[in-house]
Amino acid sequence: MARYTVAIACALLLASASHAPADTTTSIKEDTFAGTMAADWRIKGLDGRSYKLSDFKGKVIVLNFWATWCAPCRVETKWLASLHRQYHARGVRTLGVSMDEATDDVEVARFAEKYSVPYPILLRGQNIATKYGGIRYLPQTFFIDRNGRIVRNTRGVHNRAALEAEIQRLL
């Protein structure tokens, strides 16, 4: 049931974004997480490795919550993959947190391959999500500075330029 609720929310966000004037999505608004320290966690990645947020200390982190069945997530994943390649050498690390069920790991792997995702995909992100107030909408992205502080949190799909502007601001 929760999966369908989130799917409907994703569809509504995508529909509203496609009808909005282009300049209304270029600015990402701050929310209540801004200025707080990002919670640390440990989770298994699609590659079999164990990851902790603290492994990326000193890096700019783009922590993206998504799911294979979320249409807006597909659009945003393409942009995040491109931005990761563009800014990786400058200390930006993108981490994709899959909100898919444990039984969907094969589908997550197909998704990562289809979209040529160059960054770590973290599996079964529900435990991480609770540390960030719960994830009610997908995609949802946290921008974390080099000191581990959340600078911005976005909900829904934005445009590539807005995502890049947040990354540049953190650099």
Secondary structure as UniProt FT lines:
FT   HELIX           2..19
FT   HELIX           22..25
FT   TURN            32..35
FT   STRAND          42..45
FT   TURN            46..47
FT   STRAND          50..52
FT   HELIX           53..56
FT   TURN            57..58
FT   STRAND          60..66
FT   TURN            68..69
FT   HELIX           71..87
FT   HELIX           88..90
FT   STRAND          92..98
FT   HELIX           102..104
FT   HELIX           105..114
FT   TURN            115..116
FT   STRAND          121..122
FT   HELIX           126..131
FT   TURN            132..133
FT   STRAND          140..144
FT   TURN            146..147
FT   STRAND          149..155
FT   HELIX           160..170
//
